[in-house]
């Protein structure tokens, strides 16, 4: 009798344990995963994941954040500002969801928080979610994403409250060690950074202001080429990766206008240029059109902070002189300060800064985000 009672007792205990485990597994399966949890759970199970839309995957390690080629996939992450593809989950978008959730059709989805349900398995040879059965935009009751102001405050945290040399050093440490691209890849990058907001097939040329086909680059008359705003001979860095390919000072310009500028420093005065009548030049200086004077100044200030002589790089500095030759100097400081005040930061400049940060170099021009820091340093 005792053995029968003992057996019954063991059966009851087993049933309790089984029920507890079953309930726990059911709850776990029904819960919503973060992106980081989903990346660790690539076991073909069907799960629901929440994350922010951060781009369109085009390879196992590349996610584009603009000019989306199709509506077939998107990438989500736990942060709307994520740039590291290894912390993103690639989501396959079936045909029934493409009109609402494809990024080519819906580029405004960038930064939105989604809830997606599907099979956790590799996609593009990368942690992914396939056979998607449900996709919804998370409502306003969920935790909102960081505002741009919050994101910038975090990015510049170590520079806040500083002035002079301390501020310059702090900013250098923040924007240093950016992701470098080759000089040949600059062509395609400029097609994105300098895209004409009114015509996505064109770029805006820096000195002439002309809107011109993205594909008309080259060395022929009226083609556009890659202008080093900090003249590459000022420090003799050429087109080497680093200063020579830094998108924060590379802009598309008319070939012959670029040639006329040569390696001149920046200052007021001179003769109007034929193809750029609002631009003036003399024997040793160049004055761009009013609409980009501030852009030019802030590009020069960026270079002087980004390249400070560490890690084998040049120490570039802004000077009051012109005609600096091959010295790692660029002028004229007082004129550039004047231009910075005269031509404030505009939407085109802000967008350009964001594209470079998000899609290419992952560093920013601090004087576009905080124009007041120019006078705090110089």
C-alpha positions in Angstrom: 0.0 0.0 0.0 2.8 2.3 0.9 4.4 1.7 -2.5 1.1 2.6 -4.3 0.8 5.8 -2.3 4.4 6.7 -3.0 3.8 6.1 -6.7 0.7 8.3 -6.7 2.7 11.0 -4.9 5.4 10.9 -7.5 2.9 11.1 -10.3 1.3 14.2 -8.7 4.8 15.9 -8.3 5.6 15.1 -12.0 2.4 16.5 -13.2 2.9 19.7 -11.2 6.5 20.1 -12.6 5.3 19.4 -16.1 2.5 21.9 -15.8 4.9 24.5 -14.5 7.4 24.0 -17.2 4.7 24.0 -19.9 3.3 27.3 -18.5 6.8 28.9 -18.4 7.6 27.9 -21.9 4.3 29.2 -23.1 4.9 32.5 -21.4 8.4 32.7 -22.8 7.2 31.9 -26.3 4.5 34.6 -26.0 6.8 37.3 -24.8 8.3 40.0 -27.1 12.1 39.8 -27.6 14.5 42.6 -28.0 16.7 42.6 -31.1 19.8 41.5 -29.0 17.8 38.6 -27.7 16.5 37.7 -31.2 20.1 37.7 -32.5 21.0 35.1 -29.8 17.9 33.0 -30.5 18.5 32.0 -34.1 16.9 28.5 -33.6 14.1 28.6 -36.2 11.5 29.3 -33.6 8.6 31.7 -34.3 9.0 34.8 -32.1 7.8 38.4 -31.9 10.6 41.0 -31.9 10.5 44.8 -31.3 13.1 47.2 -32.7 13.8 50.4 -34.5 14.1 50.6 -38.2 17.7 51.5 -39.0 18.1 50.7 -42.7 17.9 48.2 -45.6 20.4 45.3 -45.6 22.1 44.7 -49.0 24.8 42.2 -47.8 25.8 40.3 -44.6 27.6 43.4 -43.3 26.2 46.3 -45.1 23.0 48.3 -44.3 22.1 51.4 -46.3 20.2 54.2 -44.7 19.1 56.1 -47.8 18.5 55.6 -51.6 16.8 52.2 -50.8 17.0 49.9 -53.8 13.8 47.9 -53.1 11.1 47.0 -50.5 12.2 43.4 -49.8 13.9 43.7 -46.4 14.7 46.0 -43.5 17.0 46.0 -40.5 16.0 46.7 -36.9 18.0 47.4 -33.8 17.5 48.2 -30.1 18.5 51.8 -30.8 17.3 54.1 -33.5 20.8 55.5 -33.9 22.6 52.1 -34.3 25.2 52.0 -37.0 26.9 48.6 -36.3 25.3 45.9 -38.5 26.4 43.2 -36.1 23.8 44.4 -33.6 21.0 44.5 -36.2 18.4 41.9 -37.1 17.6 41.5 -40.8 13.8 41.2 -41.4 12.5 39.7 -44.6 9.4 41.6 -45.9 6.9 39.3 -47.7 4.9 40.7 -50.6 1.8 41.5 -48.5 3.7 43.9 -46.3 6.0 45.6 -48.8 3.6 48.5 -49.7 3.4 49.5 -46.1 6.8 48.5 -44.7 9.2 48.5 -47.6 11.8 51.3 -47.2 11.9 52.3 -50.9 8.2 53.0 -50.8 8.2 54.2 -47.2 11.6 55.9 -46.4 9.9 57.8 -43.5 9.8 54.5 -41.5 13.5 55.1 -40.6 13.6 55.5 -36.9 10.1 54.0 -36.3 9.7 51.2 -33.8 8.2 48.0 -35.2 6.8 44.8 -33.8 7.5 41.8 -36.1 6.6 38.2 -35.9 8.4 35.5 -37.8 11.0 32.7 -37.9 14.3 33.5 -36.3 16.8 32.2 -38.8 19.7 33.5 -40.9 18.9 36.0 -43.7 21.6 37.4 -46.0 23.9 35.1 -44.0 23.2 37.3 -41.0 21.0 36.9 -37.9 17.5 37.4 -39.2 13.8 36.9 -39.1 12.1 35.3 -42.1 8.6 34.1 -43.1 7.3 37.2 -41.5 3.6 36.8 -40.5 2.9 40.0 -38.7 4.3 43.6 -38.9 3.0 46.6 -36.9 4.2 50.0 -36.0 4.4 50.3 -32.2 2.0 52.9 -30.8 2.7 56.0 -28.8 2.2 54.1 -25.5 5.6 52.5 -26.0 8.9 54.1 -24.9 9.7 56.8 -27.5 13.0 56.9 -29.3 15.6 59.5 -28.4 15.1 62.9 -29.9 17.8 64.3 -32.1 18.8 66.7 -29.3 19.2 63.7 -26.9 21.3 61.8 -29.4 23.6 64.8 -30.1 23.9 65.5 -26.3 25.1 62.0 -25.8 27.5 62.2 -28.8 29.1 65.4 -27.5 28.9 64.6 -23.8 32.6 65.0 -23.2 32.8 68.4 -24.9 29.9 70.1 -23.1 30.9 73.0 -20.9 34.4 73.3 -22.3 36.0 76.2 -24.2 39.3 77.0 -26.0 42.0 74.3 -26.2 40.1 72.0 -23.9 37.0 72.1 -26.2 39.2 71.6 -29.3 40.9 68.5 -27.7 37.6 67.1 -26.5 36.0 67.5 -30.0 39.1 65.9 -31.6 38.8 62.8 -29.4 35.1 62.5 -30.3 35.4 62.8 -34.1 38.8 61.1 -34.4 39.3 57.6 -35.8 36.4 57.8 -38.3 35.6 55.0 -40.8 37.7 55.8 -43.8 36.7 55.2 -47.4 38.8 54.9 -50.6 39.1 57.8 -53.0 37.3 55.8 -55.7 34.4 55.3 -53.3 34.1 59.1 -52.8 32.3 59.3 -56.2 29.3 57.3 -55.0 29.4 58.9 -51.5 29.1 62.4 -53.0 26.1 61.3 -55.1 24.4 60.7 -51.7 25.8 63.5 -49.5 25.2 66.3 -52.1 22.0 65.1 -53.7 19.8 67.9 -54.9 16.7 67.9 -52.6 14.5 68.8 -55.6 15.9 66.2 -58.0 17.3 62.9 -56.6 19.1 62.2 -59.9 21.3 65.3 -59.5 24.0 66.7 -57.2 24.5 70.4 -56.3 27.9 71.7 -57.3 29.6 73.7 -54.5 30.9 76.8 -56.2 28.5 77.2 -59.1 25.3 76.0 -57.3 24.4 74.2 -60.4 22.2 71.1 -60.2 23.8 68.4 -62.4 23.4 64.7 -63.1 25.0 62.4 -60.6 26.5 60.4 -63.4 28.2 63.3 -65.2 31.3 63.0 -63.0 34.7 62.8 -64.6 37.4 65.0 -66.1 35.7 66.4 -69.2 34.5 70.0 -69.6 31.4 70.7 -67.6 31.7 67.4 -65.7 32.0 67.4 -62.0 34.8 66.2 -59.9 36.0 65.8 -56.3 37.0 69.1 -54.7 39.2 69.1 -51.6 37.9 72.2 -49.8 41.0 72.0 -47.5 43.4 72.0 -50.5 45.2 68.7 -50.5 48.5 70.3 -51.1 48.2 72.2 -47.8 49.9 69.4 -45.9 50.6 67.4 -49.1 48.2 64.5 -48.1 47.0 64.0 -51.6 44.1 61.5 -52.0 45.3 59.0 -49.4 42.7 57.5 -47.1 42.1 59.8 -44.2 42.4 63.5 -44.9 42.5 62.9 -48.6 39.1 61.1 -48.6 37.4 62.8 -45.7 33.8 63.5 -46.9 33.4 66.4 -44.5 35.5 68.5 -46.8 35.1 66.8 -50.2 32.4 68.3 -52.4 31.3 68.0 -56.1 32.5 70.9 -58.2 32.6 71.9 -61.9 35.9 70.6 -63.3 37.2 73.9 -64.7 36.0 75.9 -61.7 37.9 73.4 -59.4 40.9 73.9 -61.6 40.6 77.7 -61.2 40.4 77.4 -57.5 43.6 75.2 -57.5 45.0 75.3 -54.0 44.2 78.9 -53.1 43.4 79.9 -49.5 40.1 81.6 -48.7 39.6 85.4 -48.5 37.5 88.2 -49.9 38.1 89.9 -53.2 39.3 89.3 -56.7 37.8 88.9 -60.1 34.4 87.2 -60.8 34.8 83.8 -62.3 33.2 83.1 -65.7 31.4 79.9 -64.9 30.8 80.9 -61.3 30.0 84.6 -61.5 29.2 84.9 -57.7 32.7 83.5 -57.0 35.9 85.7 -56.9 39.6 85.0 -57.1 42.9 86.7 -57.2 46.5 85.3 -57.3 46.4 83.7 -53.8 42.8 83.5 -52.6 39.3 82.3 -53.4 35.9 83.7 -52.4 33.0 81.3 -52.9 29.4 82.4 -53.5 27.6 83.8 -50.4 25.3 80.8 -50.1 28.2 78.5 -49.2 30.7 80.8 -47.4 29.7 79.4 -44.0 29.8 75.8 -45.4 33.4 76.4 -46.5 34.4 77.9 -43.2 32.9 75.1 -41.1 34.6 72.5 -43.3 38.0 74.2 -42.7 37.3 74.4 -38.9 36.4 70.7 -38.9 39.7 69.7 -40.6 41.7 71.7 -38.1 40.0 69.8 -35.2 39.9 66.3 -36.8 43.6 66.3 -37.7 45.8 67.1 -34.7 49.0 65.2 -35.4 48.3 62.1 -33.4 48.4 58.5 -34.7 50.8 59.5 -37.5 48.4 62.0 -39.0 49.1 65.6 -40.0 48.5 68.5 -37.7 46.3 70.9 -39.7 45.7 74.4 -38.4 43.8 77.5 -39.5 46.0 80.6 -40.0 45.6 84.3 -40.6 47.9 84.0 -43.6 47.2 83.2 -47.3 49.5 81.7 -49.9 50.4 78.9 -47.5 51.8 76.5 -50.1 52.5 73.0 -48.9 52.4 73.9 -45.2 49.6 72.1 -43.3 47.9 75.5 -42.8 44.8 77.1 -44.3 43.6 80.7 -44.2 42.4 83.2 -43.8 41.1 82.8 -40.2 39.5 86.2 -39.8 37.6 85.9 -43.1 36.5 82.3 -42.3 35.1 83.5 -39.0 33.2 86.3 -40.8 31.8 83.8 -43.3 30.7 81.5 -40.5 28.6 84.3 -39.0 27.4 85.6 -42.4 26.1 82.2 -43.7 24.5 80.2 -40.9 24.0 76.4 -41.0 21.1 75.4 -43.4 19.1 72.2 -44.0 21.4 71.0 -46.9 24.4 71.2 -44.6 22.6 69.5 -41.7 21.4 66.7 -44.0 24.9 66.2 -45.4 26.4 65.9 -41.9 23.8 63.3 -41.0 24.4 61.2 -44.2 28.1 61.2 -43.6 27.6 60.2 -40.0 25.0 57.5 -40.6 26.1 56.0 -43.9 29.9 56.5 -44.2 32.3 57.8 -41.7 30.3 57.6 -38.4 31.6 61.0 -37.2 30.2 64.4 -37.4 31.2 68.0 -38.1 30.7 69.6 -34.6 30.5 73.1 -36.0 27.3 72.2 -38.0 25.7 70.8 -34.8 27.1 73.5 -32.5 27.9 76.6 -34.5 28.7 78.5 -31.2 31.8 76.3 -30.7 33.6 78.1 -33.5 34.0 81.3 -31.4 34.5 79.2 -28.3 37.7 77.9 -29.9 38.9 80.6 -32.2 
